[in-house]
Amino acid sequence: MNLSETCNPGKKLLAERLGLSERQVQRYIAELEQAGLVERVERYAAHGGKMTNTYDLSGLVARLKKLEPEFRKVEEDVKTERKAVAKRGYKPKRKPSATAS
């Protein structure tokens, strides 16, 4: 991770931008850490004071890469369906009903 290219917003700024309380932001970050999607990297100033944490998102990126093919398939299906709707005489495919015998 190249720390010179990162953005390190504090919990207060994240809360404001997300419309949440700071405590909610803390809870969500903790949940993401427990799930292995983010890893907290503590930062300290030269005088030893604590700075805002930064977060390694490589776990989240890896998870999203695994899911990407599934999302790509859904996107292609939607495009195909939209093209079909645009044609004259379109009749949607009927899904079998749960009450069918």
LODREN-31871 format. One line per field, with one value per atom (N, C-alpha, C): x, y, z; residue in three letters; atom name. Coordinates in Angstrom, 3 decimals. Example, Ala and Ser with C-alpha at 12.3 -4.5 7.8 and 13.67 -1.06 7.14 Angstrom:
# LODREN-31871
east: (13.190/12.300/13.200/12.850/13.670/12.900);
north: (-5.690/-4.500/-3.300/-2.250/-1.060/0.030);
up: (7.800/7.800/7.800/7.080/7.140/7.870);
doba: (ALA/ALA/ALA/SER/SER/SER);
lotor: (N/CA/C/N/CA/C);
***
This chain:
# LODREN-31871
east: (0.849/0.000/0.896/0.613/1.369/0.626/1.104/0.403/0.377/1.289/1.295/0.125/-0.536/-1.650/-2.993/-3.034/-4.270/-4.964/-6.230/-7.036/-7.393/-7.252/-7.463/-8.503/-9.756/-10.786/-11.016/-11.327/-11.648/-13.077/-13.414/-14.765/-15.819/-15.456/-16.410/-16.775/-15.783/-16.042/-16.826/-16.445/-17.185/-18.642/-18.867/-20.231/-21.032/-20.432/-21.126/-21.490/-20.536/-20.767/-21.763/-21.802/-22.703/-24.046/-24.173/-25.418/-25.610/-24.513/-24.552/-23.938/-24.077/-23.385/-21.957/-21.063/-19.691/-19.669/-20.544/-20.604/-21.028/-21.978/-22.388/-21.221/-20.461/-19.290/-18.314/-18.081/-17.184/-17.683/-18.983/-19.554/-19.377/-19.667/-19.540/-18.092/-17.162/-15.750/-15.366/-15.831/-15.540/-16.098/-17.308/-17.908/-17.089/-16.637/-15.821/-14.484/-13.928/-12.676/-12.898/-13.990/-14.281/-14.502/-15.075/-15.322/-14.062/-12.976/-11.724/-11.693/-12.595/-12.657/-11.771/-11.520/-10.611/-9.676/-8.508/-7.543/-7.102/-7.200/-6.845/-5.321/-4.842/-3.424/-3.325/-2.824/-2.718/-1.560/-1.751/-0.713/-0.361/0.935/1.412/2.240/2.114/2.892/4.319/5.208/6.613/6.779/5.904/5.996/5.335/4.837/4.253/2.754/2.140/0.687/-0.022/-1.219/-2.000/-2.670/-2.669/-3.334/-4.508/-5.289/-6.388/-5.828/-6.587/-6.185/-6.356/-5.654/-5.909/-6.354/-6.989/-7.526/-7.068/-6.586/-6.181/-7.427/-7.823/-9.047/-8.794/-7.613/-7.292/-8.239/-8.730/-9.691/-10.999/-11.448/-12.667/-12.479/-11.339/-11.048/-11.034/-10.406/-10.361/-11.757/-12.613/-13.986/-14.770/-14.603/-15.314/-14.846/-13.565/-13.052/-13.685/-13.938/-14.591/-16.041/-16.703/-18.111/-18.308/-17.280/-17.390/-18.012/-17.623/-18.239/-19.756/-20.216/-21.656/-22.367/-21.783/-22.362/-22.330/-21.266/-21.137/-22.245/-22.544/-23.591/-24.952/-25.246/-26.516/-26.627/-25.548/-25.542/-25.831/-25.233/-25.476/-26.922/-27.467/-28.865/-29.817/-29.527/-30.368/-30.309/-29.120/-28.981/-29.778/-29.698/-30.425/-31.925/-32.388/-33.817/-34.289/-33.476/-33.844/-33.962/-33.051/-33.119/-34.398/-34.750/-35.960/-37.203/-37.232/-38.378/-38.557/-37.464/-37.515/-38.091/-38.118/-38.633/-40.157/-40.747/-42.205/-42.640/-43.814/-44.379/-43.725/-43.037/-42.356/-43.357/-43.102/-43.885/-42.888/-43.017/-42.062/-42.159/-41.017/-41.003/-41.781/-42.606/-43.378/-42.609/-42.543/-41.889/-42.939/-42.572/-43.556/-44.021/-45.327/-45.874/-45.694/-45.640/-45.430/-46.701/-47.844/-49.091/-49.430/-48.577/-48.843/-48.751/-49.658/-49.637/-48.832);
north: (-1.169/0.000/1.234/2.168/3.404/4.486/4.767/5.710/7.127/7.462/8.819/9.053/7.999/8.120/7.792/7.813/7.461/8.689/8.527/9.553/9.002/9.797/9.306/10.132/10.052/10.827/10.270/11.156/10.725/10.202/9.603/9.059/10.160/11.342/12.455/12.816/12.946/13.275/12.150/10.906/9.774/9.808/10.076/10.122/11.221/12.395/13.501/13.148/12.583/12.266/11.133/10.204/9.053/9.279/10.375/10.638/9.688/9.319/8.407/9.096/8.465/8.967/8.410/9.061/8.561/7.145/6.886/5.551/4.495/4.839/3.896/3.594/4.622/4.426/3.477/3.669/2.777/1.335/1.153/-0.205/-0.853/-0.090/-0.643/-0.999/-0.153/-0.455/-1.728/-1.863/-3.068/-4.320/-4.221/-5.362/-5.734/-4.739/-4.991/-5.628/-5.191/-5.794/-7.255/-7.535/-8.903/-9.819/-9.275/-10.062/-10.235/-9.586/-9.701/-8.876/-7.906/-7.099/-5.862/-5.372/-4.241/-4.538/-3.913/-4.052/-2.654/-2.373/-1.062/-0.915/0.229/0.559/1.857/1.751/2.936/3.807/5.133/6.075/6.984/7.324/8.193/9.319/10.504/11.665/11.538/12.366/12.337/12.559/13.367/13.637/12.543/11.491/10.357/10.420/11.537/11.656/10.794/10.417/9.552/10.357/9.819/10.424/9.534/9.960/9.110/7.801/6.736/5.436/5.442/4.550/4.280/2.817/2.420/1.071/0.409/-0.808/-1.617/-2.327/-2.045/-2.608/-3.808/-4.403/-5.506/-6.700/-6.944/-8.035/-7.758/-6.524/-6.128/-6.236/-5.774/-5.839/-7.289/-8.166/-9.585/-10.188/-9.842/-10.363/-9.868/-8.578/-8.012/-8.632/-8.944/-9.586/-10.961/-11.667/-12.976/-12.836/-11.763/-11.547/-10.926/-10.315/-9.571/-10.376/-11.633/-12.372/-12.516/-12.683/-12.796/-11.487/-10.362/-9.065/-8.812/-9.209/-9.040/-9.822/-11.038/-11.872/-11.197/-10.676/-9.993/-8.778/-8.036/-6.855/-7.231/-8.297/-8.759/-9.216/-9.916/-10.360/-9.174/-8.128/-6.928/-6.258/-6.161/-5.552/-6.341/-7.657/-8.507/-8.310/-8.246/-8.055/-6.681/-5.659/-4.320/-4.274/-4.955/-5.000/-5.707/-6.762/-7.507/-6.654/-5.874/-5.016/-3.959/-3.501/-2.450/-2.952/-4.252/-4.815/-4.876/-4.759/-4.894/-6.305/-6.389/-7.707/-8.400/-7.671/-8.267/-8.846/-10.070/-10.716/-11.221/-10.743/-11.156/-12.651/-13.218/-14.633/-14.783/-15.787/-16.039/-16.981/-16.580/-17.431/-18.363/-19.604/-20.544/-20.026/-20.086/-19.603/-20.654/-20.185/-21.084/-21.918/-21.472/-22.186/-23.205/-23.291/-24.247/-25.669/-26.570/-27.937/-28.832);
up: (0.000/0.000/0.000/-0.881/-0.977/-0.187/1.020/1.903/1.354/0.447/-0.097/-1.052/-1.476/-2.409/-1.761/-0.433/0.247/0.799/1.073/1.712/3.091/4.119/5.478/6.220/5.795/6.492/7.895/8.818/10.172/10.233/11.356/11.534/11.487/11.978/11.954/10.512/9.639/8.241/7.547/7.820/7.229/7.678/8.951/9.486/8.790/8.636/7.970/6.527/5.810/4.396/4.202/5.151/5.031/5.714/6.445/7.166/8.336/8.989/10.134/11.339/12.494/13.679/13.658/14.409/14.491/15.071/16.031/16.643/15.623/14.747/13.694/12.761/12.417/11.553/12.240/13.538/14.281/14.230/14.413/14.381/13.009/11.951/10.599/10.276/10.691/10.464/11.212/12.446/13.236/12.555/12.012/11.303/10.069/9.329/8.141/8.517/9.648/10.124/10.517/11.243/11.664/10.466/9.404/8.199/7.353/7.754/7.008/5.737/5.631/4.412/4.496/5.693/5.883/7.048/6.997/8.087/8.518/9.796/10.349/10.388/9.942/10.011/10.806/12.041/12.894/12.433/12.555/12.139/13.304/13.399/14.459/13.859/14.433/13.995/14.519/13.994/14.393/15.898/16.508/17.947/18.778/18.128/18.838/19.010/18.604/18.711/17.686/18.024/17.143/16.030/14.831/13.685/13.293/12.293/11.841/11.306/11.497/10.966/9.458/8.822/7.419/7.368/6.300/6.222/4.937/5.079/3.932/3.429/2.211/1.638/0.742/0.817/-0.091/0.085/1.298/1.505/0.779/0.814/0.113/-1.401/-1.884/-3.319/-3.787/-3.021/-3.388/-3.452/-2.486/-2.465/-3.676/-4.005/-5.152/-6.468/-6.561/-7.780/-7.971/-6.874/-6.964/-7.422/-6.990/-7.328/-8.706/-9.264/-10.509/-11.657/-11.895/-12.998/-12.852/-11.632/-11.381/-11.729/-11.328/-11.651/-13.153/-13.805/-15.253/-15.967/-15.497/-16.102/-15.949/-14.775/-14.541/-15.454/-15.586/-16.447/-17.904/-18.376/-19.749/-19.931/-18.942/-19.007/-19.081/-18.311/-18.321/-19.686/-20.274/-21.598/-22.637/-22.588/-23.521/-23.367/-22.126/-21.857/-22.352/-22.167/-22.639/-24.153/-24.832/-26.299/-26.745/-26.046/-26.396/-26.181/-25.121/-24.810/-25.899/-26.458/-27.472/-28.801/-29.006/-30.263/-30.242/-31.429/-31.554/-31.220/-30.663/-30.371/-29.194/-28.368/-27.223/-26.242/-25.825/-24.777/-23.737/-22.519/-21.484/-21.215/-20.850/-20.483/-19.188/-19.155/-17.933/-17.034/-15.781/-14.796/-14.233/-13.980/-13.399/-12.049/-11.835/-10.567/-9.487/-8.263/-7.122/-6.845/-7.359/-7.085/-8.171/-9.206/-10.298/-9.770/-10.238/-9.744/-10.624);
doba: (MET/MET/MET/ASN/ASN/ASN/LEU/LEU/LEU/SER/SER/SER/GLU/GLU/GLU/THR/THR/THR/CYS/CYS/CYS/ASN/ASN/ASN/PRO/PRO/PRO/GLY/GLY/GLY/LYS/LYS/LYS/LYS/LYS/LYS/LEU/LEU/LEU/LEU/LEU/LEU/ALA/ALA/ALA/GLU/GLU/GLU/ARG/ARG/ARG/LEU/LEU/LEU/GLY/GLY/GLY/LEU/LEU/LEU/SER/SER/SER/GLU/GLU/GLU/ARG/ARG/ARG/GLN/GLN/GLN/VAL/VAL/VAL/GLN/GLN/GLN/ARG/ARG/ARG/TYR/TYR/TYR/ILE/ILE/ILE/ALA/ALA/ALA/GLU/GLU/GLU/LEU/LEU/LEU/GLU/GLU/GLU/GLN/GLN/GLN/ALA/ALA/ALA/GLY/GLY/GLY/LEU/LEU/LEU/VAL/VAL/VAL/GLU/GLU/GLU/ARG/ARG/ARG/VAL/VAL/VAL/GLU/GLU/GLU/ARG/ARG/ARG/TYR/TYR/TYR/ALA/ALA/ALA/ALA/ALA/ALA/HIS/HIS/HIS/GLY/GLY/GLY/GLY/GLY/GLY/LYS/LYS/LYS/MET/MET/MET/THR/THR/THR/ASN/ASN/ASN/THR/THR/THR/TYR/TYR/TYR/ASP/ASP/ASP/LEU/LEU/LEU/SER/SER/SER/GLY/GLY/GLY/LEU/LEU/LEU/VAL/VAL/VAL/ALA/ALA/ALA/ARG/ARG/ARG/LEU/LEU/LEU/LYS/LYS/LYS/LYS/LYS/LYS/LEU/LEU/LEU/GLU/GLU/GLU/PRO/PRO/PRO/GLU/GLU/GLU/PHE/PHE/PHE/ARG/ARG/ARG/LYS/LYS/LYS/VAL/VAL/VAL/GLU/GLU/GLU/GLU/GLU/GLU/ASP/ASP/ASP/VAL/VAL/VAL/LYS/LYS/LYS/THR/THR/THR/GLU/GLU/GLU/ARG/ARG/ARG/LYS/LYS/LYS/ALA/ALA/ALA/VAL/VAL/VAL/ALA/ALA/ALA/LYS/LYS/LYS/ARG/ARG/ARG/GLY/GLY/GLY/TYR/TYR/TYR/LYS/LYS/LYS/PRO/PRO/PRO/LYS/LYS/LYS/ARG/ARG/ARG/LYS/LYS/LYS/PRO/PRO/PRO/SER/SER/SER/ALA/ALA/ALA/THR/THR/THR/ALA/ALA/ALA/SER/SER/SER);
lotor: (N/CA/C/N/CA/C/N/CA/C/N/CA/C/N/CA/C/N/CA/C/N/CA/C/N/CA/C/N/CA/C/N/CA/C/N/CA/C/N/CA/C/N/CA/C/N/CA/C/N/CA/C/N/CA/C/N/CA/C/N/CA/C/N/CA/C/N/CA/C/N/CA/C/N/CA/C/N/CA/C/N/CA/C/N/CA/C/N/CA/C/N/CA/C/N/CA/C/N/CA/C/N/CA/C/N/CA/C/N/CA/C/N/CA/C/N/CA/C/N/CA/C/N/CA/C/N/CA/C/N/CA/C/N/CA/C/N/CA/C/N/CA/C/N/CA/C/N/CA/C/N/CA/C/N/CA/C/N/CA/C/N/CA/C/N/CA/C/N/CA/C/N/CA/C/N/CA/C/N/CA/C/N/CA/C/N/CA/C/N/CA/C/N/CA/C/N/CA/C/N/CA/C/N/CA/C/N/CA/C/N/CA/C/N/CA/C/N/CA/C/N/CA/C/N/CA/C/N/CA/C/N/CA/C/N/CA/C/N/CA/C/N/CA/C/N/CA/C/N/CA/C/N/CA/C/N/CA/C/N/CA/C/N/CA/C/N/CA/C/N/CA/C/N/CA/C/N/CA/C/N/CA/C/N/CA/C/N/CA/C/N/CA/C/N/CA/C/N/CA/C/N/CA/C/N/CA/C/N/CA/C/N/CA/C/N/CA/C/N/CA/C/N/CA/C/N/CA/C/N/CA/C/N/CA/C/N/CA/C/N/CA/C/N/CA/C/N/CA/C/N/CA/C);
***
